[in-house]
Amino acid sequence: MVIRKQPIISWLLEENYAFNPSRITILQTSNIQHIGYLMNGITWLGELVKNKPDWGLPELLMPSFEKVMQKSAKSFFNIDHQLFQEFYEENVCGILLAKEFGTIVYGFGENKLFVWLFKTINDISVLYNYFYFESTENNVRRLHCWPSLINDPELYDTSKEDRHKLYESVANLLITYLAVKKYAKVETIIVPNKTITIVEDIIKEYKHKEKVRNESGQKVIIMDSRWFVKIINDNDIFVRGFFRLQNKKNELGEWYKELIYVDSFVRHGYHRNAKIEEEDI
């Protein structure tokens, strides 16, 4: 796996990097309204850059972390609005490298999640969509985007059904990712620029070697997660594994929440520590 240099990341993170419209641009289309909308997205992002937010380091999702996210997503449905508020109060923003969507630049406003989606084409960062979700108290999200953009065949070569899943899929990915990162025991690896890291050498539970070569110009954080859970087993009632937010106290006696995984178990039986599940990478 190679993490290549991207102008959009350099623009956001490097103080002396000058914006170059030939290196950071929009996906071309003949629809003038769509061109104007995407250009406004670049302009809007540029206004944010002037305020010098703390984007943090780019973060790369490993397959094992995505697997944990998929399993734990339902744990956060009932506190979706609460999460929007928490991330806004904590000034959360960042850069996420995801195989399915490309480079995701995101940030939170009051009850809002703002998203810019970039592809890298011939070493050029290309904006192909931007939008925001507004969260309501009943945990319903309202999408704000140019309504016909997703139907532009020059911008999207996937089926209409897949296109319309894009918005909700990206929002779910970001909210779940940030919630797991906040509430779970997360393993992070920092890969320095111009180095090769073999993940197996650092995370012993990996059964396959995963080389990550960082050519991005910045350090990159690799996100992984390991779960140590208890199995309860006998011949009575089988219960499927599930994720839940567990209330815990820290050393100061203050309450906080941590995402835990309760593995599949059968009621009334012996207890033993589970071995970490093998991941297919």
PyMOL commands that set and color helices and strands:
alter all, ss='L'
color gray80, all
select helices_A, chain A and resi 7-13+32-50+63-89+149-151+160-183+199-202
alter helices_A, ss='H'
color red, helices_A
select strands_A, chain A and resi 2-4+24-26+59-61+93-98+102-109+112-121+124-135+141-144+186-191+195-198+211-215+220-225+230-233+238-239+242-249+255-262+265-266+270-273
alter strands_A, ss='S'
color yellow, strands_A
deselect
rebuild
show_as cartoon
